Structures are given as C-alpha cells and as structure tokens.
Amino acid sequence: MTGKLPHGDPAAADPATPRRRLSDLVIGVVSGISGGSATIMLDIAAMESLAGHADPSVAMAGQVGSQVKMRMGQAWLVATVRTLALAPKGTHVVAEIDFIGEGDQEQLTGRIFRFRRGVTRFPLPGTHIFPVSNADMIEIYSAHDQARIEIGTVYPTATTRASLLVDALLGKHFALLGSTGTGKSTSAALILHRICDMAPQGHVVMIDPHGEYGAAFATNGAVYNAANLELPYWLMNFEEHCEVIVTSKGPERAMDCDILAKCLLAARARNRAAEGIGRLTVDSPIPYLLSDLTTILQNEMGKLDKSTNTLPYLRLRTRLDEIKADPRFSFMFSGMLVADSMQAFLSKIFRLPAQGKPISIIDTSAMPSEITHVVVSVLSRLIFDFAIWARDEEQKPILLVCEEAHRYIPASNAGEGQSVRKILERIAKEGRKYGVSLGLITQRPSDLAEGVLSQCGTIIAMRLNNERDQHFVKAAMPEGSRGFLDAIPALRNRECVVCGEGVSVPIRVAFDDLEAERRPASADPVFSALWRQSGGEEEILERTVNRWRNQGR
C-alpha cells in the first residue's frame, strides 16, 4: 500500500479542547478483504493521539478486542480487531478484523443508529477506519424493544449495558462455561435471578449437585433435596429401572432385564389406574407396589417352565430388598410414595403455578452417588415428556439448568448413567420444538458429549485455563466470534465473552455485582484468616458426625 495515512487529531486527547467530530478522525485504512474478515493498516501516531481520550471506547480504538468502523455510502460497517502486528517500516500496525454488522449514519453527529447484525456490502481497499464511540457502542449493543435482561457492562465501557435477549437465549439453549474459581456459580445465579425477576410466573428447574444455590433462591424459589423431594419410584421408565435394580454385567444383564420387564409390566397392571388403559407398557407412569414386584418375581421364580435358573430372580429380589431397607433411598423408594401423586409432583417441581417462585432447585448433594444420575434422568425425562404430551394445551415452556453438565452428558457412551445422557442429548436436539430450554453449566466443555455444545445457540464463556477446553469452545462458535474467543484465557474473574443468538453481536462483559443474599454458597475458603481462628472444634465435630451417621443435613 502506498501513501501516508492521515493522523488522528491530537486535540482529541483533551475533551475540553475544540476538535473535529469522531466520525472525521481517521486512524487507518483497509488494505485487504477476505470474506467476513479484512486486513487493515492502523497509524500508530493516530492511535497514540486518542489514548488519553475521555471516552474509553475511543481511547481503546485499534487495540485487540476493540471495535472500529468504516463508512460505506450512508452506512457504517462495524468490525472487531482480532490481531495486531507491526508493519515492516514500524510506523503502522497491520490488524486482522472480523465484521459484526452495519448501521445507518446519523447526519448531524455522524453516529451509528439502526444497527443490525450481518454485512450486506463490504468495503474496498483504501476505505478509511474510524474509532467507535461510547454512543455508538450503546446503539450497537442495545436490544431495542426486544425482551431482555441486563447482566453487566460491555468492555471497555463503564456505562454501556450488556443485555441478553431472553427469547433467543432460552429458545435455542445456552451454555455457561468457565474454569473453577472464575465466578461461574455467581454468574449463573445472576442470570437466573434476572430471568426470575423478569418472569415471576416462569418455570425453571435447576439441578444443583453441590447444594450451592438453595440459599441464593430462598426467597424466589423452592428448594428440594433428599429430605423433601419425594420422587415416586414408579415414575421411572424401564431403562431407569434397569440402572437402579439390575446389577449384573454382560450377557447376564440382558437376561435380568428381560425378567424385570415382564415382572414390572405385571406389577403395573395390578393397579386400578391401569384398568382403563388400552396400551399399558413398562414405561407407562402407573403406580405399583414394590411388594407386588417382589411377589411377582417370587412367583415367576417358582414356575417350572421358566427358561433360566433361579439365579437372575434371586439377584433382582435381593437388590429390591437392599433398596427398600436402605434409608438413603427413602426419598424415592418409600412405601409412602405409592399413591398416584404424579399431578401434584409435576405441579411442585415444574412450578405450575409458579406463585411468584418460578425456580425449583433440586439439591442432589445428599443423595447416594449411585442413584444421582437416575434422579436427574427422571426429572429431565419428565420435563420432556410433559412438553410432548401437552402439545395440544396452552404452552408452558420450561427451562432445565444443569450444573456440572459434563457429569450427565459425558463424551463417553459407555458405563453407567446412559439414560440421563440420552435424554439430555435429546432435549439439546429437539427440546426447542416443544418449548423445553436447556442451560448447561460446566467447567470442562471438552468432556461434554460431541455435538451438545454446538446445539447451544448462545455460549457464555468465562476464563478457561485448559487449552483443550479453549479449542473445543472455539470449534463450536461461529467464525466471526474468533477475535473475542481469543481473549478467553485473558479474562478476569466475573468477566465473560458472549456469542450467539442471545446477543445482537458478540460482546465481552463484566458481570454486575450480585447482592450478598442472592449469591450461591460457593465462595472459596480464606485460609489465611480461617487458620488463625480457634474454638468450637468439639461442637463442630459432634454435629458433623451426627449428620454423617444419619446421612442427612
């Protein structure tokens, strides 16, 4: 490229000094175009002249992650700076930019208005580059008249509000990703609080494996744990029954499952509710007595014409007796849960009606680890099945939020927990057709099942320290977001990059502070302070051992 770039106005560094409009301050030119990106040359002196500007957006013009604009007729094209490199002569910087959208030019001020995503007309080499002002940023990131929630401020400004478009965020699923200690739990609580505040009659179900969120939603949500969940065992389908009751492996497992299917169907058929059902199956949510299932197993075992020996029947009966006798399973396998309480249970968990508490927190931390994935599977499947069978009714969309999602949708399709993996994958692929939204929260996106992350229309990425996780997230995001995603390793705590359907354009956000009473119980221990304190150890040990032995909080 020949010729000298016009320098910026030095007077721009002092806001009190008369100066030209920002729309007249040229800081570079376009040198090459390639699809949705371009190469530009920036004048170092022009950028330095703006470095002290009172407007932080203008002061950052040309830096990695900042926005620049270029004029095409009566329209402004806006792009994000992705890379910077010093030109051979040392007076200019070569930068790669990604186009994010375009807007009209306001004649009096030269500002951007009516901004929209996507570019219809690309600039020619030699087109001048201008800084983007704070007023431009507000227009670019405003949600106009769409339903939205505000979650923080757009980097690098202090006043431009960052909004998530609620209908697009929930309609096409979302994922919140971040390494441990980046403020992920607090950020998740912030987003859910904003949604609940906007929609007090909403329907949100959150799986909480660590018991962190109960305190955060004590006033505007309902908290269920092993003490009060009362999940009826007969709501499980056949696959979930097999995961709980069948303990054998290999060829023996198939034999045990066949026997369980036959006996389970017979047990369901004994209920009076099954009399009017023409197509009763092992998956039908019909109540049955565990004692009936045991009796039927006993009777089948005594038949002379059975195709196997008595060992499979003994295995199943022994496992049933273990479950009934184990107090840890009482929240699910209790003789008190035999009544037909399906409608009341769905009303309670799905918040139908919400009564001003739109979120259910399902605390699985005190549940036995070998059954936790089955509990999550049952709840997830109930949400999806409810949405399918309620298609002819007035729609009641439900949001399912899964904390530690990599536990339930692992990349491996072997081992236990496959029922929950299958239903969550199905919700990710088909849920939006039926009004079921999925929110995934995880610190290990690379451990998620392949394709699940790409089903999330909005990705909220906090700092990821693992390089494999970074590559995994980048692979799931549109090409125009690369400049933002390159900043993921450098994000501070409680900062994120948001890309996808839930935002008008990709943004880097500093989250708002959340009120202390609305924060989850996930703060890191302060070793330096706690290890200087003493006293009360005997009482702590006594209470802890008591809870430990009673297997309860």
C-alpha positions as CSV (number, residue, x, y, z in Angstrom):
1,M,0.0,0.0,0.0
2,T,1.4,3.4,-0.9
3,G,0.7,6.8,0.5
4,K,0.6,8.1,4.1
5,L,-2.3,7.5,6.5
6,P,-3.9,10.7,7.9
7,H,-3.1,11.1,11.5
8,G,-5.7,11.4,14.3
9,D,-6.4,14.7,15.9
10,P,-4.0,15.3,18.9
11,A,-6.6,17.6,20.4
12,A,-8.9,14.6,20.9
13,A,-6.8,13.6,23.9
14,D,-8.3,16.6,25.8
15,P,-12.1,16.6,25.8
16,A,-12.1,20.3,26.7
17,T,-10.2,21.2,23.5
18,P,-12.2,22.0,20.4
19,R,-11.9,19.2,17.9
20,R,-13.4,17.6,14.9
21,R,-16.2,15.0,15.2
22,L,-15.1,11.5,15.9
23,S,-16.5,10.5,12.6
24,D,-13.8,12.6,11.0
25,L,-10.9,11.1,12.9
26,V,-9.2,8.6,10.6
27,I,-6.9,6.0,12.3
28,G,-6.2,3.7,9.4
29,V,-7.3,2.2,6.1
30,V,-8.5,-1.1,4.8
31,S,-5.7,-2.9,2.9
32,G,-7.4,-6.3,2.0
33,I,-10.7,-8.0,2.1
34,S,-11.4,-11.7,2.7
35,G,-15.0,-12.9,3.2
36,G,-16.2,-12.0,6.7
37,S,-12.8,-10.5,7.7
38,A,-10.3,-7.9,6.4
39,T,-6.8,-6.7,6.9
40,I,-6.3,-3.1,7.9
41,M,-3.4,-0.8,8.5
42,L,-3.5,1.5,11.6
43,D,-1.4,4.6,12.1
44,I,0.4,4.3,15.4
45,A,0.6,8.1,15.9
46,A,-3.1,8.4,15.3
47,M,-3.8,5.7,17.9
48,E,-1.5,7.3,20.4
49,S,-3.2,10.6,20.0
50,L,-6.5,9.0,21.1
51,A,-5.1,7.0,24.0
52,G,-5.9,9.7,26.6
53,H,-9.5,10.4,25.3
54,A,-12.2,10.6,28.0
55,D,-14.3,8.1,26.1
56,P,-12.8,4.7,26.9
57,S,-14.1,3.2,23.7
58,V,-12.3,5.8,21.6
59,A,-9.2,5.5,23.8
60,M,-9.0,1.8,23.1
61,A,-9.6,2.2,19.3
62,G,-7.4,-0.2,17.4
63,Q,-6.5,-2.5,20.3
64,V,-7.2,-6.2,20.3
65,G,-10.9,-6.8,21.2
66,S,-11.9,-3.2,20.4
67,Q,-14.4,-2.1,17.7
68,V,-13.7,0.1,14.7
69,K,-16.0,1.4,11.9
70,M,-15.7,2.3,8.3
71,R,-18.1,4.3,6.1
72,M,-19.8,2.8,3.0
73,G,-22.1,5.4,1.5
74,Q,-24.6,6.4,4.1
75,A,-23.9,3.3,6.3
76,W,-21.3,2.4,8.9
77,L,-19.7,-1.1,8.9
78,V,-18.5,-2.2,12.4
79,A,-15.7,-4.7,13.0
80,T,-13.8,-6.2,15.9
81,V,-10.0,-6.1,15.9
82,R,-8.6,-9.7,16.2
83,T,-4.9,-9.5,15.8
84,L,-2.2,-6.8,15.6
85,A,1.3,-6.9,14.1
86,L,3.9,-4.2,13.5
87,A,4.4,-3.3,9.8
88,P,8.0,-3.6,8.4
89,K,8.6,0.2,8.5
90,G,7.4,0.5,12.1
91,T,5.1,3.4,11.6
92,H,2.0,1.4,11.1
93,V,0.3,-1.7,12.6
94,V,-1.3,-4.4,10.5
95,A,-4.5,-5.8,12.0
96,E,-7.0,-8.5,11.2
97,I,-10.6,-7.6,11.8
98,D,-13.9,-9.5,11.8
99,F,-17.1,-7.8,10.6
100,I,-20.0,-7.9,13.0
101,G,-22.7,-5.7,11.5
102,E,-23.8,-2.4,10.0
103,G,-25.9,0.6,10.8
104,D,-27.0,3.9,9.3
105,Q,-25.2,7.1,9.7
106,E,-26.8,9.9,11.7
107,Q,-26.3,13.0,9.5
108,L,-25.8,15.6,12.3
109,T,-23.5,13.7,14.6
110,G,-22.1,11.0,12.3
111,R,-23.0,8.4,14.9
112,I,-24.4,4.9,14.2
113,F,-28.2,4.2,14.5
114,R,-30.4,1.3,13.5
115,F,-27.6,-1.2,13.9
116,R,-28.2,-4.7,12.7
117,R,-26.1,-7.9,12.6
118,G,-24.6,-9.0,9.3
119,V,-22.9,-7.2,6.5
120,T,-24.6,-6.6,3.1
121,R,-21.8,-4.5,1.4
122,F,-18.1,-4.9,2.0
123,P,-15.6,-2.0,2.0
124,L,-13.0,-1.6,-0.7
125,P,-9.2,-1.4,-0.1
126,G,-8.3,2.1,0.9
127,T,-11.5,2.7,2.9
128,H,-10.8,4.8,6.0
129,I,-11.0,3.4,9.5
130,F,-12.6,5.4,12.4
131,P,-12.8,4.8,16.2
132,V,-16.1,3.7,17.7
133,S,-17.5,6.0,20.4
134,N,-19.4,5.1,23.6
135,A,-22.6,6.4,22.0
136,D,-22.0,4.1,19.0
137,M,-21.5,1.2,21.5
138,I,-24.8,1.9,23.2
139,E,-26.5,1.7,19.8
140,I,-24.6,-1.5,18.8
141,Y,-25.4,-3.4,22.0
142,S,-28.9,-2.1,22.7
143,A,-31.7,-4.7,22.4
144,H,-34.2,-2.0,21.3
145,D,-37.8,-3.3,22.0
146,Q,-36.9,-7.0,22.5
147,A,-37.4,-8.7,25.8
148,R,-34.0,-8.7,27.6
149,I,-32.2,-9.0,30.9
150,E,-29.2,-6.8,31.8
151,I,-26.2,-8.7,33.2
152,G,-23.3,-6.2,33.3
153,T,-21.4,-3.6,31.3
154,V,-19.7,-4.0,27.9
155,Y,-15.9,-4.0,27.9
156,P,-14.2,-1.5,27.9
157,T,-17.0,1.0,28.8
158,A,-18.3,1.7,32.2
159,T,-21.9,2.7,31.2
160,T,-22.9,0.6,28.2
161,R,-25.2,-2.1,29.5
162,A,-24.8,-5.7,28.2
163,S,-28.1,-7.4,27.6
164,L,-29.2,-11.0,26.8
165,L,-32.2,-11.4,24.5
166,V,-34.3,-13.7,26.6
167,D,-36.4,-15.3,23.9
168,A,-33.4,-16.2,21.7
169,L,-31.3,-17.2,24.8
170,L,-33.9,-19.7,26.1
171,G,-35.4,-20.7,22.7
172,K,-32.2,-22.1,21.4
173,H,-30.4,-23.3,24.6
174,F,-27.4,-21.7,26.2
175,A,-24.1,-22.8,27.9
176,L,-22.1,-21.1,30.6
177,L,-18.5,-22.2,30.7
178,G,-15.6,-21.4,32.9
179,S,-12.8,-22.8,35.0
180,T,-13.2,-23.3,38.7
181,G,-12.8,-20.0,40.6
182,T,-13.8,-17.7,37.8
183,G,-17.1,-16.7,39.4
184,K,-19.2,-19.2,37.3
185,S,-21.7,-20.1,40.1
186,T,-22.3,-16.4,41.0
187,S,-22.7,-15.5,37.3
188,A,-25.2,-18.4,36.8
189,A,-27.2,-17.2,39.8
190,L,-27.1,-13.6,38.4
191,I,-28.5,-14.7,35.1
192,L,-31.2,-16.9,36.7
193,H,-32.2,-14.1,39.1
194,R,-32.6,-11.7,36.3
195,I,-34.8,-14.2,34.4
196,C,-36.9,-14.8,37.5
197,D,-37.2,-11.1,38.2
198,M,-38.4,-10.5,34.7
199,A,-40.7,-13.6,34.6
200,P,-42.1,-14.3,38.1
201,Q,-44.6,-16.8,36.6
202,G,-41.8,-18.7,34.8
203,H,-40.9,-22.4,35.1
204,V,-37.3,-23.2,35.8
205,V,-35.8,-26.4,37.1
206,M,-32.1,-26.4,38.2
207,I,-30.0,-29.5,39.0
208,D,-27.7,-28.5,41.9
209,P,-25.1,-31.2,42.6
210,H,-23.2,-29.3,45.3
211,G,-26.0,-27.7,47.3
212,E,-24.8,-24.2,46.4
213,Y,-27.9,-22.5,45.0
214,G,-30.5,-23.2,47.7
215,A,-29.5,-20.1,49.8
216,A,-29.4,-17.9,46.7
217,F,-33.0,-18.6,45.7
218,A,-34.5,-19.0,49.2
219,T,-36.9,-16.1,48.6
220,N,-37.9,-16.5,45.0
221,G,-37.6,-20.3,44.5
222,A,-38.4,-23.7,46.0
223,V,-35.6,-25.9,47.2
224,Y,-35.9,-29.7,47.1
225,N,-33.4,-32.2,48.5
226,A,-33.4,-35.8,49.8
227,A,-35.5,-34.7,52.8
228,N,-38.5,-33.3,50.9
229,L,-38.2,-34.2,47.2
230,E,-40.4,-37.4,47.5
231,L,-39.8,-38.6,43.9
232,P,-42.0,-41.7,43.3
233,Y,-40.0,-44.7,42.1
234,W,-42.8,-45.7,39.7
235,L,-42.2,-42.6,37.6
236,M,-39.0,-44.3,36.3
237,N,-39.2,-45.8,32.9
238,F,-37.9,-49.3,32.1
239,E,-34.3,-48.1,31.3
240,E,-34.1,-46.2,34.6
241,H,-35.4,-49.2,36.5
242,C,-32.7,-51.3,35.0
243,E,-30.0,-48.8,36.0
244,V,-31.2,-49.0,39.6
245,I,-32.2,-52.6,40.1
246,V,-30.1,-54.6,37.6
247,T,-26.5,-55.0,38.9
248,S,-25.2,-57.7,36.6
249,K,-23.0,-57.2,33.6
250,G,-22.6,-58.8,30.1
251,P,-25.0,-61.5,28.9
252,E,-26.4,-61.9,32.4
253,R,-27.6,-58.3,32.3
254,A,-29.8,-58.8,29.2
255,M,-31.4,-61.8,30.9
256,D,-32.1,-59.9,34.1
257,C,-33.6,-57.0,32.2
258,D,-35.9,-59.3,30.3
259,I,-37.2,-60.8,33.5
260,L,-37.6,-57.4,35.1
261,A,-39.6,-56.1,32.1
262,K,-42.0,-59.0,32.4
263,C,-42.5,-58.6,36.1
264,L,-42.6,-54.8,36.1
265,L,-45.4,-54.8,33.5
266,A,-47.4,-57.3,35.6
267,A,-46.9,-55.2,38.7
268,R,-48.1,-52.0,36.9
269,A,-51.2,-53.9,35.5
270,R,-52.3,-54.7,39.1
271,N,-53.1,-51.0,39.8
272,R,-56.6,-49.9,39.3
273,A,-55.4,-46.9,37.3
274,A,-54.2,-49.4,34.6
275,E,-57.7,-50.8,34.0
276,G,-58.8,-48.2,31.5
277,I,-55.5,-48.0,29.6
278,G,-55.5,-49.9,26.3
279,R,-51.8,-49.8,25.7
280,L,-50.0,-50.4,29.0
281,T,-46.2,-50.6,28.7
282,V,-43.3,-51.0,31.1
283,D,-42.7,-47.2,30.6
284,S,-46.2,-46.1,31.5
285,P,-46.1,-44.0,34.7
286,I,-48.6,-46.2,36.5
287,P,-48.1,-46.6,40.3
288,Y,-47.3,-50.1,41.6
289,L,-46.3,-51.7,44.9
290,L,-42.7,-52.8,45.4
291,S,-44.1,-55.7,47.4
292,D,-46.2,-56.6,44.3
293,L,-43.0,-56.6,42.2
294,T,-41.2,-58.8,44.8
295,T,-44.2,-61.2,44.9
296,I,-44.4,-61.5,41.1
297,L,-40.6,-62.2,41.0
298,Q,-41.1,-64.9,43.6
299,N,-43.9,-66.5,41.7
300,E,-42.1,-66.4,38.4
301,M,-39.0,-68.0,40.1
302,G,-41.2,-70.9,41.2
303,K,-42.6,-71.7,37.8
304,L,-41.2,-74.9,36.3
305,D,-41.5,-73.7,32.7
306,K,-39.1,-70.7,33.1
307,S,-36.2,-70.6,30.6
308,T,-33.5,-69.9,33.1
309,N,-32.3,-71.0,36.5
310,T,-33.3,-69.2,39.7
311,L,-30.2,-67.0,39.9
312,P,-31.4,-63.9,37.9
313,Y,-34.6,-63.9,40.0
314,L,-32.6,-64.0,43.2
315,R,-30.3,-61.2,42.1
316,L,-33.3,-58.9,41.3
317,R,-35.1,-59.8,44.6
318,T,-32.0,-59.3,46.7
319,R,-31.4,-55.8,45.1
320,L,-35.0,-54.8,45.7
321,D,-34.7,-55.8,49.3
322,E,-31.5,-53.8,49.6
323,I,-33.1,-50.7,48.2
324,K,-36.2,-50.9,50.4
325,A,-34.0,-51.4,53.5
326,D,-31.5,-48.6,52.7
327,P,-32.7,-45.3,54.4
328,R,-30.6,-43.3,51.8
329,F,-33.1,-44.3,49.1
330,S,-36.2,-43.4,51.2
331,F,-36.7,-40.1,49.2
332,M,-37.5,-42.3,46.2
333,F,-38.2,-45.9,47.3
334,S,-40.6,-45.4,50.2
335,G,-43.8,-47.2,50.8
336,M,-45.4,-43.8,51.4
337,L,-44.9,-42.9,47.7
338,V,-47.2,-45.5,46.2
339,A,-50.2,-43.2,45.8
340,D,-51.0,-41.6,42.4
341,S,-49.3,-38.3,43.1
342,M,-48.0,-37.6,39.6
343,Q,-50.0,-34.4,39.1
344,A,-49.1,-33.0,42.4
345,F,-45.4,-33.9,41.9
346,L,-45.3,-32.2,38.4
347,S,-47.0,-29.1,39.8
348,K,-44.5,-28.9,42.6
349,I,-41.3,-29.4,40.5
350,F,-42.3,-27.5,37.4
351,R,-43.8,-24.6,39.4
352,L,-47.3,-24.9,37.8
353,P,-48.5,-22.4,39.0
354,A,-45.3,-20.6,40.0
355,Q,-46.9,-18.4,42.7
356,G,-44.1,-15.9,42.5
357,K,-41.4,-18.6,42.9
358,P,-40.5,-19.6,39.4
359,I,-37.5,-21.8,40.1
360,S,-37.1,-25.2,41.6
361,I,-33.6,-26.0,43.0
362,I,-33.1,-29.8,43.0
363,D,-30.2,-30.3,45.5
364,T,-28.7,-33.8,44.8
365,S,-25.7,-33.4,47.1
366,A,-27.1,-35.6,49.9
367,M,-28.4,-38.3,47.5
368,P,-26.4,-41.6,47.1
369,S,-24.0,-41.1,44.2
370,E,-25.0,-44.4,42.5
371,I,-28.6,-43.1,42.0
372,T,-28.0,-39.4,41.4
373,H,-27.8,-39.8,37.6
374,V,-31.1,-41.7,37.7
375,V,-32.8,-38.9,39.6
376,V,-31.5,-36.3,37.0
377,S,-32.7,-38.7,34.2
378,V,-36.2,-39.0,35.7
379,L,-36.6,-35.2,36.2
380,S,-35.2,-34.4,32.7
381,R,-37.4,-37.0,31.0
382,L,-40.5,-35.8,32.9
383,I,-39.9,-32.3,31.6
384,F,-39.5,-33.5,28.0
385,D,-42.4,-36.0,28.1
386,F,-44.7,-33.4,29.7
387,A,-43.8,-31.0,26.9
388,I,-44.6,-33.6,24.3
389,W,-48.0,-34.8,25.8
390,A,-49.0,-31.1,26.5
391,R,-48.7,-30.0,22.9
392,D,-52.4,-29.5,22.5
393,E,-52.6,-27.4,25.6
394,E,-51.7,-23.8,26.2
395,Q,-47.9,-23.9,26.1
396,K,-45.9,-23.7,29.3
397,P,-42.2,-23.6,28.4
398,I,-39.8,-25.0,30.9
399,L,-36.1,-24.2,31.4
400,L,-33.9,-27.0,32.6
401,V,-30.5,-25.8,34.0
402,C,-27.8,-28.5,34.6
403,E,-24.8,-27.5,36.8
404,E,-21.7,-29.7,36.3
405,A,-23.2,-30.8,33.0
406,H,-20.2,-32.9,32.0
407,R,-21.2,-35.4,34.7
408,Y,-24.5,-36.1,33.0
409,I,-23.7,-35.7,29.3
410,P,-20.2,-37.3,29.2
411,A,-18.2,-37.7,26.0
412,S,-18.1,-41.5,26.7
413,N,-21.1,-43.5,25.7
414,A,-20.0,-46.5,27.9
415,G,-20.6,-47.1,31.6
416,E,-23.5,-46.2,33.9
417,G,-25.6,-43.1,33.5
418,Q,-26.5,-43.6,29.9
419,S,-30.2,-42.9,30.4
420,V,-29.5,-39.3,31.6
421,R,-27.1,-38.8,28.7
422,K,-29.7,-39.9,26.2
423,I,-32.5,-37.7,27.4
424,L,-30.3,-34.6,27.8
425,E,-28.9,-35.1,24.3
426,R,-32.5,-35.4,23.0
427,I,-33.5,-32.2,24.8
428,A,-30.5,-30.5,23.2
429,K,-31.5,-31.6,19.7
430,E,-35.3,-31.5,19.9
431,G,-36.3,-29.6,23.0
432,R,-36.9,-26.2,21.4
433,K,-39.6,-27.7,19.2
434,Y,-41.7,-28.5,22.3
435,G,-40.8,-25.5,24.5
436,V,-38.1,-27.1,26.6
437,S,-34.9,-25.0,27.0
438,L,-31.6,-26.3,28.2
439,G,-29.0,-24.4,30.1
440,L,-25.6,-26.2,30.6
441,I,-23.1,-25.0,33.2
442,T,-19.7,-26.8,33.2
443,Q,-16.0,-26.2,33.8
444,R,-15.0,-28.9,31.4
445,P,-16.7,-28.4,28.0
446,S,-14.2,-30.8,26.3
447,D,-15.7,-33.6,28.4
448,L,-19.3,-33.0,27.1
449,A,-20.8,-35.3,24.5
450,E,-19.8,-34.4,21.0
451,G,-22.3,-32.1,19.3
452,V,-24.2,-31.0,22.5
453,L,-22.3,-27.7,22.8
454,S,-23.0,-26.9,19.1
455,Q,-26.7,-27.3,19.9
456,C,-26.4,-24.3,22.3
457,G,-27.3,-21.2,20.4
458,T,-25.7,-18.9,23.0
459,I,-22.3,-19.6,24.6
460,I,-21.3,-17.5,27.7
461,A,-17.6,-18.3,28.1
462,M,-15.6,-17.2,31.2
463,R,-11.9,-17.8,31.6
464,L,-10.9,-21.3,30.6
465,N,-7.4,-22.3,31.7
466,N,-7.3,-25.7,29.8
467,E,-6.1,-25.3,26.2
468,R,-8.2,-28.3,25.1
469,D,-11.4,-26.7,26.5
470,Q,-10.5,-23.4,24.7
471,H,-10.2,-25.2,21.4
472,F,-13.4,-27.1,22.0
473,V,-15.3,-23.8,22.6
474,K,-13.8,-22.1,19.6
475,A,-14.8,-25.0,17.4
476,A,-18.4,-24.7,18.5
477,M,-18.6,-20.9,17.8
478,P,-19.2,-19.0,14.5
479,E,-16.2,-17.8,12.7
480,G,-17.0,-14.1,13.3
481,S,-16.5,-14.6,17.0
482,R,-12.9,-15.7,16.8
483,G,-11.5,-12.3,17.9
484,F,-13.5,-12.4,21.1
485,L,-12.8,-16.1,21.9
486,D,-9.1,-15.5,21.6
487,A,-9.5,-13.3,24.7
488,I,-10.9,-16.2,26.8
489,P,-7.6,-17.1,28.6
490,A,-7.0,-13.4,29.5
491,L,-10.4,-12.8,31.0
492,R,-10.6,-11.6,34.6
493,N,-12.8,-13.2,37.3
494,R,-16.5,-12.5,36.6
495,E,-15.8,-11.4,33.0
496,C,-17.1,-13.4,30.1
497,V,-17.4,-13.4,26.3
498,V,-21.0,-13.9,25.0
499,C,-21.5,-15.1,21.4
500,G,-24.5,-16.4,19.5
501,E,-28.3,-15.9,19.4
502,G,-28.7,-14.4,22.8
503,V,-26.8,-11.2,21.9
504,S,-27.2,-8.8,19.0
505,V,-23.4,-9.0,18.4
506,P,-20.6,-10.9,20.3
507,I,-19.6,-9.0,23.4
508,R,-17.2,-9.1,26.3
509,V,-19.0,-8.4,29.6
510,A,-18.0,-7.5,33.1
511,F,-20.8,-9.0,35.2
512,D,-22.8,-6.9,37.7
513,D,-22.2,-7.4,41.4
514,L,-24.9,-9.7,42.9
515,E,-26.4,-8.9,46.3
516,A,-24.9,-10.9,49.1
517,E,-28.2,-12.7,50.0
518,R,-28.7,-13.7,46.4
519,R,-25.2,-15.3,45.9
520,P,-24.7,-19.1,45.9
521,A,-22.8,-20.7,48.8
522,S,-19.7,-21.3,46.6
523,A,-17.1,-18.8,48.0
524,D,-13.6,-20.1,48.3
525,P,-12.3,-20.5,52.0
526,V,-10.0,-17.8,53.2
527,F,-7.2,-20.0,54.5
528,S,-5.0,-17.1,55.8
529,A,-7.9,-15.9,58.1
530,L,-9.6,-19.2,59.0
531,W,-6.3,-20.9,60.1
532,R,-5.7,-18.1,62.6
533,Q,-9.1,-18.8,64.4
534,S,-9.6,-21.4,67.1
535,G,-12.5,-22.6,69.3
536,G,-15.7,-24.6,68.9
537,E,-14.0,-27.6,67.3
538,E,-15.6,-30.2,69.6
539,E,-19.2,-28.9,68.9
540,I,-18.4,-28.8,65.1
541,L,-17.2,-32.4,65.2
542,E,-20.2,-33.6,67.2
543,R,-22.7,-32.0,64.9
544,T,-20.9,-33.2,61.8
545,V,-20.6,-36.8,63.0
546,N,-24.3,-36.8,63.9
547,R,-25.3,-35.6,60.4
548,W,-22.8,-38.1,58.9
549,R,-24.2,-41.1,60.7
550,N,-27.8,-40.0,60.0
551,Q,-26.9,-39.4,56.3
552,G,-28.8,-36.1,56.4
553,R,-28.2,-32.4,56.5
